Structure formats: C-alpha cells, structure tokens
Amino acid sequence: MICNEILSTSTLEEILCQAKDEEFPPSIEKKHYMRYKELKEKFANYPVEMGAMSSSFETWIKETQEKAAEISKIENERERSAQLADLFVEDPIVFLNRHDVTHTNKVQEKAKEILKCFNNLDLTYYELYFLLCAAVVHDIGNIFGRKGHERNIKAILDHECTDILPDSIERRVIARIARAHGGSISGNSDTISNLRESDTINNQNVRERLLAAVLRFADELADDSTRANHAALKSDIITEASKIYHVYSVALHTVELRKNDINQSYEVVLAYEFDSNIAATLYRKVGQQKYLIDEIYERTLKMERERRYCIRYLRPYCPLERIKVQITVTNASDEFLSYPITYTLEESGYPSTPFATIKDVDCNIKTGNELLAELRKEGILNE
C-alpha cells in the first residue's frame, strides 16, 4: 500500500519508482516502472496539438464542400451568395492548449492532491501504475481530432506501444481508465459506470472505477496557467475560436484542495485574476461571442458537475464537498483598484432540481455585460 509514501514523497512517479518488484505481477519482459517511464517518454512530445489542428482544418474543408454543393442548388442568386459567404465566417482552426508532458505532470500532481484527501488510502502500487499510465495517454487521441478523441486511445496503444506495454491485458485496462475521463460510451456520458468496480488483473485487485474517478477529476483541476500557450498568446497567433481557452487558463492562477477543519471535509479553491481590458474583451467561441467572466461561470459549473459525478465513485474515500471560487478583476492601469467576485458551488437544502444552475448560488455573480457596468461604476474600467 502507498498510504505512508503519499505524504512523504513529492510525486506519484517517485512512489512508483521506489516500489519493490514483488509489489507487481511477476514479469520476465520488463519491470513495471520501466514500462511507465518508456510510455511517458514516448508521448512526452507527441504532436497532439498539430494533429488536432490539421484534423480541424480537414474537417472544415470537407464540411464546407458538402454545404457549398447544397447551396449551389439554390436558385435565388442573392440568397445563394449570402449563404456561401456565411460558410467562411467561422474560424475552422483548433489551437489546443497544452497537451504535452507539462499537462501530464499537472494531472499527476492533482491526482496526488486528491489521494492525500483520502480517509483510507489503500491504493496498491499496481493500481498506481495503471493510474499514472492512464494519465500519460488520456489525451493522445486528440492527434486524430478533438471530437471523440478518447475513443482512439486503445488503437494508438496497440499500434505504437506493444514493445513498451507487452501485456495486452494491461493495455486494455489503461485504455479503459483513460477513456473514461470524458466523452461518452454508446451515447451515455456516464462513462465510469462502464468500468469494473473491482477486478483481478494478473492476480492483483484493481479498482478501475476508483482510478478513473481520480484521473477524471484531476484532469478537471489541471486547467490552470500552466496549460496556456503563453508564447503564442503574446505573439497573437492563436486563432480567435481558441483564444478564450488560453486566456481562461492564464487567469486561473491557483487551484488548491483545502481541508475544512470543522467538518473534516475538503473543498476545491479556485482563484482567478485578470484586468479590466480582458474583462471588456469579447471572445469568439463556437458561433457566439463571450466575455471571460461568462466562460469562468460555465467552467466552474462544469467542474461542480464533475465533482458531483466523480464523488459518486470516490466515496467513502474522499469527502470532497464543495468548490469555492474567488475572482479578482483589476484596473488595467492601477493595480490597487479591483473588483472581487466570490461564490461557492455545493449541494445544499432539499434537491428540488437534478443540478444547480448559476442562479441557485448565493453570490454576487454578474453576467459579462452586468460586470462591465459594475466595473465602470467602480472606476475600474476606463474607456
């Protein structure tokens, strides 16, 4: 069990490295730590972003050609010209935020923080091996395009990693845990329930659902400033349709799991900060324009939805009960002028609806337009 090492070792990778051979199934081919290390090296600089960008452009070309063929059948010349012009309004290029080894390390770091919250950390070294391997490969399917990327993990492992992961059963387990981090299975977004609650793999017990829930929520917590492409933002080469994702990550400077000593539960603390110029900027996103504050509201609600979903599989190990959000909007020319926004997302009262909306939260939330009016009133936004 890794219960003692989790508190004294800086990374989960170090814990795996220190494990004795007898903690894993016997293998004459390759030690499990070396399997993990070689897997991580394999995908450290995997061209995920380039593949996703290329795929997005190819998809756009194909869809545009198909739509153009249909539009060409329209007899009215003015209507035909208008619809053809509309085909080129949207930005087709996907410029993903970072999916490299930096993101892998951040996901593993957040997984360790989640495990440290466990009341009873009885994870085995073999389970840790599966968790770390799944963290490495959970996003590699993006190389073939963002949509349905999680479904490509198993095929990539079987095609490129049979020498690194010679055990086909282990490859399947890794792929299953990694795939459950998002998407859907047979149209159902409840991907974790498709995994095995507990199964014997090479004569050792492996809890796939538990590992998948840790990975999924760790991935949700790993969207902070390390995820943004700062150089590309500074050079202004990120396409308009993708810019808001990078700006969001830059604004999220702190993601912390904090213990509530009163009831011994844990909460996620998210801290954002950005200036009034960014607050006043409209960003394009999937056919609409959005302010960053509205993106933050949507993303924090999504995280709360993920918390409620993942905690279903983390109980009774991890009492992670709420998300606290702190947002600071500063004056672009005077850092001493600022406007704070705080709110808490949690289950409370009798459950009258399946899921809380932002209106159910007792806080000082403002929409993008309402926030701009408030910033002007407080003298934080100078126009």
N, C-alpha and C positions, 0 to 999 in steps of 0.2 A: 504494500500500500504506500501511497505517496503523501500521506497526511502530514508527516513531520517535515519532509523536504520542501513542501509548498511554502512554508513560512520562512525558511532559511536560505532558499536558493533564488537567485534573481530571475531566472527564466525557466519555463517548462522544458525548453530544449536541454538545459543543463541537468535537469532532473532525469530526463531520458538518457542522457549521456552517462550518468553515474549509476544507472541501474545495472545489476548483475545479470549475467547471461541466463541464470535459472529463472528469472522473472518472466521470460518469454518462452514460447514453444520451442523445442529443440529444432535447430536448423543447421544443416551442413553446407548450405549455399552461401548465406550472408547474414551477419548479425543485424538485428532489427534497427539498432541505432544507425548503422551504415546505410540501411535501406532508406531510412528517413533522410539522412544527410544528402545522399545522392539524389533523392527525389527533390529536395529543396534546391539543390544546385541546378538540377535540370530545368526548373521553372523560374529560377531567380530573375532571368531577363527574357522570359517568354514574351514574344511580341503580341500580347493581348490587345493593347490599345490600337496598334497598327492594323491588326486583323479586324477588330470591330469597326474601325474607320473605313477600311476597304469594303467590308460587308455592307455597311450602311449606304455607301455610295452605289454599290452594285444593285442593292435592293431598290434604291430610289430610281435608278435608271430603268430597271425592269418595270416598276410600277408606273413610272411616267410614260413609258412607251405604250403600255396597255391602256392607260387613261387617255392618252393622245389619240389612239386608234378609235376609241369610243367617241371622243369629242369630235373627231373629223367627220363623223356621220351626221352631225347637227347641221341642218340646212340653213338656219339663220346665221348669217356671217358675223353679225355683231355679237351674238351670244356665243358662237364658236370661238371667236377671238378672245372674248373675256374669260372663258373657261380655260383656254390654252394658257393665257397669261397667269392665271391662278396656279397653274402647275409648278411655277417657278418661284412662288412666294416663299415657301418653306425652305429652311436650311436643311439639306439632306445629310450633312456630315455629323457623325457622332464622335466627339472628342472626349473619351472617357477620362475620369480622374484616375489616380494611380492604382494599378492592379498588380504591381511588381512585388519584390521581396519586402519593400517597405510596408506595404499593406499586409502581407503575410505576418510580418513581425508584430504589427499593431494588433491584428486579430488574436494572435497568440498571447500577447500582453494582456488584452482584455479578457481572454479566456482564463488566464491565471488569476486575474482580479475576481472573476465570478467564482472560481473554485475556492478562493480564500474566504468567500462568504458562506461556504457550505458549513452546516452544523456537523455533519458527519462525512468527512472526505475519505471514502473508502475506495477511491479510484485505484485501479491496478496500473502497473507500468505498461501492460499490453494495451489497456484502454487508452492510456496517454499516447501511446504510439499511434493508434488509429485517429485520435483527436488531432494530433499535430500533422499527420499526413493529410487528413481531410482539410485542414486549414490551408495547407500549401496548394491544394488543387481545386478549391471550391469555386474559383473564378476563371479557370483556364479555358472553359468552354466559350468565353467571350471572343476568343480568336476567330470563331466562325460567325460572330454576330451577337448582339446583346440579347435579342429575343430568344427565349428558351435555352440560354447558354448552359444552364445546369444539366440539361439532358445530354450534353456532349462529353461529360467528364469520363465516363466509363470507356467510351470509344477511344479517347485520347490515351488513357492509361494502357489499354490493351494494345494499341498501335505503337506507342513510343516507350513504354516503361516495363516491358516484360523482363528485361535484364535487371532493372532496378528493383522491381517487385515481382520476384519469380513465383510467388504463391498467388494463384488466380483467385482463391477464396478471399484472401486479404485485399486484393484489388477491388473485388466486388463490395466488400464491407466499407472500404474507404470511399468508393464512389457513392454508395447509398447514403452515408453520413453527410458527405459533401453536397450531394444533390438536394438534400432536404433543407438547405439553407435558404431556398426561395423557390419561386415558380409554382408549378402545380403538377400533380400526378393524376392522369385521367380526368382533368378538369377540376380537380379538388385542390384548393390551396393548403389544406391540412396535410402537408407532406410528411410530417414527423410520425403521424399515426400509422403510416405505411411501413415504418421500420419495426424491428423486433424489440420488444421491451427488454428482453434478456435472451441471449442465445449462446450456445457453446461453439466457439471458434478455435479449432486446433487444441481442444481440451481445456480451454480457458473461457470464463464467463465474460461476455462483452455486452454492455447495455447501449445499444445503438440509439435509442430514443434520447437517453440522457446526454450522450455525447453530441448528438445532433442539436439538441436544445442549447447546450453550452456554446457550440460553434455558431449557431444562428444568431443568438443574442450578442455574442462577442463581435460578430461581423456588423451588427446594427450599431454597436458602440464605437466602431473603428472608422468613423467618417469625419474625424477632426482635421485640423490644419495640415497634418502630415499627408493627407490624402490628396490635397490640391496640387496642381502643377503650377507652382509659383512663377517659374521662369516663363512659361507660356502665357500666364496671365499678365505678367509685366510687359511682355513683348506684344501683347494684344493679338495673339494668333489663334486663340481659342474661338471656335465658331459660336455664333450668337445662341444657337439652340442648346449648347452645352455649357455656356459660361456660368449660369446660375449654380450649377453643381459645384464648381470650383470655388466660386465666391462664398457659397454656403460653408464649405469646409474651412476656408480661411477664417471665417467669422467664429467658428466653433473652436475656441482655444482650450477648453477644459472639459474633460469627460471623466467623472470620478464616481466610484461606488463608495458610499459613506454609510457608516453604521449609526443607527438611531439607538442610543444607549437606554432610552426609556422603555422601548418595547422589544429591543434586540433584533429588530428587522433592519433591512438595508434599503437604500434609495439611490437612484441614479441622479447625479447632479450635472447638469449641462450649463455651461457658461459661454455666451456669445458676446462679441463686441464688434461694432462696425460704425463708420462715421455717417454723418447726415447726407453726404453726397451719394454714398451707396444706398442709403435708405430711400433716396429720391429717384433712384435709377429703376427703370422698368426693364426687366429681362424677358427675353423670349423663351417660351417653353411649350412645346407640343401644341402649336396653333393658338397660343394665348400669350398675354403679357402679364408678368407677375412682379411684385415687389419682393425683396428678400424676406421681409418680415412675414409675408404670407407663406413663403416657402418654408420658413422655420416653423410656423404653426402646423403646417401639413406634415412636416417631417417629424416633429415631436409627437404628434398624434399617431403617426405610423409607428414610432418607437414604443408608445404606450400600448398599441395594439399588439406589437411583437412581444412586449413584456408579459402581457396577459396570456398570450398564446404559449410562450416558452415556459412560463412559470408552471403551467399545467404539467409539464414533464420534469421540471426541476424540483417540485415538491416531493418529499419533505426536506430535501437537502438545502435549498437556498431560499430564505424568506426575503425576496426582492419585491418590495411592496409599492413603490411609487417612483415618479420622475419629477424632479424639481428643476425648473428652467429659470435661468437668470439671463436677461438680455440688456445690454447697455448700448445706447445709441449716443455717440459723442458728436459735438460740433466739429466740423471738418477743419476749422481754423482756430479753435480754442478747446484744448483737451480737458479744461476744467468744467466746461458746460456739458452736461449729459442728461439723458432721459432713461430711467430704468423701467424695465418690464419684468415682472416675475409671475409665475404661475406653477401650480402643482397638478400633475396628472395621476390620478389614483382611483380605485374603486371605493365608493362611499355611499352610504344610505341604501335604501332598497333598490334593487336593479330593475328600474322601470323600462329601460331600453337595453338592447343587446350590447351597445357600445356607446360610450360618451362622445359627444361632439364638443367642439371648442366652446360652444355656448353653455355647456354644462359645468364649465370650470369657473370657479370663483376667483377672478383675477382682473387685472387691468389691461386685458388684451384689446388691441386696436387692429383693424384691418390696415392694409397698406395706405389707403387714402386717409383714414382716420389718424394714423400715426403721423403722416406728413402735416396734417392740420395742427396736431398737438405740438410737433417739433417747431413749427412756425410760431405758435403761441408762446412757447417757452424760449424762443430766441436761439434755438439750436440749429435750425435750418435757415441759412442765409441765401436768399435768391435775388 
